[in-house]
């Protein structure tokens, strides 16, 4: 008589029970991993939206974050900013709260949207790239451009005025924002004695050579803070005058702090107290 091979009923029950226990242990970890991945994807999408919004503001985009968000999440995707529709993997909806993009799923907002690439970051990076590019050129290369500013004698202007005029000629405009009174303000750079530059803002939208150094808003790049004074100051007098020896960015910041300049906030491209 042949012996029957295979599992007995008891053995099958034991195997099924073990598999059930293993599945019971594994499924919660799987679900947790999936939820964590969805949260990270949602955060990444909202961060990309904020960074793109700030980049557009630095390029003189005048719309609101609410309007920008509505444009980029609209389906089908026909916006000019992304080649996909940034949306929550768990079908949450995006809205704006406290100048941030948030998700309707509360747990997804536990991690804050990164605001590293702010308007001022984009502006200062643009200034730095410009100064690095043209600062490395020799005179003949600048002459070959055909538009680099020169004195009446034909000598190249490679001072603060020259670089600022060149920036305005190449870009056609200064990055803009909104001041404390709701007026348009323009972000500019000022070369300092340590070979770096200071970012400031004033209401002159065109290029006015050395008469354009007056400002009521100065940025401390080390502390990432803006300072404001209703009286303002003239940067040419602070850091360019021979009799004053020139000053570094840190020395200029110390000077305005001692003069009582107050700290203000730049949210997007708009100043507030």
Buried (B, 14 or more C-beta within 10 A) or exposed (E): EEEEEEEEEEEEEEEEEEEEEEEEEEEEEEEEEEBEEBBEBBBEBBBBBBBBBBBBBBBBBEEEBEEBBBBBBEEEEEBEBBEEBBBBBBEBEBBBEEBBBBBEBEEBBEEEBEBEBBBBBBBBEBBEEBBEEBEEBEEEEBEEEEEBBBEEEEEBBBEBBBBBBBBBEEEEEBBBBBBBEEEEBBBBBBBBBEEBBBBBBBBBEEBBEEEBBBBBBBBBBEEEBBBBBEEBBBBBEBBBEEEEEBBBBBBBBEBBBEEEBEEBEBBBBBBEE
